[in-house]
Amino acid sequence: MSDPSNHIDARFSALKKAGKRAFVAYICAGDPTLEKTIDIVLALEKAGVDVVELGVPFSDPLADGVVNQMAADRALRAGASTPKVLKMIADLRKVSQVPIVLFTYLNPVYTYGYAKFHIDAAAAGADGVLVLDLPPDEAAENAELKPTPELRHIQLIAPTSPVERIKQIAAQAEGFVYYVSRLGVTGAQTEIASGIAEQVEIIKSATEVPVCVGFGVSNPDQAAKVAGMADGVVVGSAIVKLIEQNGASADVADKVGAFVKPLVDAVKSV
């Protein structure tokens, strides 16, 4: 059920009323530093980004491609940690109410303390959590895996999932569904995947939760095409690559904002 006090729910509700698609941006928290991450998030918000996915840096991010793996490594080397990421979100909340999803793996969550992580994340101001390697079957059958009802637990759906499993996962979705448009790990691609519209239609037949599509979108043309088939578009690796190239620059946040703005505009024009 939608809750207007949750920033994710409120944003998608407003977008639906306006007939607009969402733009979701992924960056790794702490890359290049936690202080600059706040500046980058503010630049993303200014560019019109609707939801920010913050990667919690982890030493073994198996679902991520090399660009995002290197970002996690840079963040860890710069001193980022799970407690520091949550503190950074609390600081960010003093100046921004942009919807925030924590993009993470079970290992750092359990290392922190499973319930404590969720409780502290909600207290810091996060709106959702996407745990990449938490099987949806486990989450559905074990109430203790959802200790904070105020956090939206974002579900991933893969292109190889059978129709019945897609409907099962979609039926328990919260916040939005993240449809992974291609096999493999994260990373920019030269062409968008095939079959997106058909898969999104199957997902939407089983849930009223918005469906956002990601994995590989890297330019305005791709973003517009995907936006025409879904409720939102996720862009990550292309942004993270830009941060890698400009992390030492004082104006890295401005450069990220300038790169993302045409992508946002393309999505909003659909």
Secondary structure, DSSP 8 states (H G I E B T S, - for coil): ---TTSHHHHHHHHHHHHT--EEEEEEETTSS-HHHHHHHHHHHHHTT-SEEEEE---S--TTS-HHHHHHHHHHHHTT--HHHHHHHHHHHTTT----EEEEE-HHHHHHH-HHHHHHHHHHHT--EEEETTS-HHHHHH-GGG---TTSEE-EEE-TTS-HHHHHHHHHT--S-EEEE-SSSS----SS--SSHHHHHHHHHTS-SS-EEEESS--SHHHHHHHHTTSSEEEE-HHHHHHHHHHTTSTTHHHHHHHHHHHHHHHHHT-
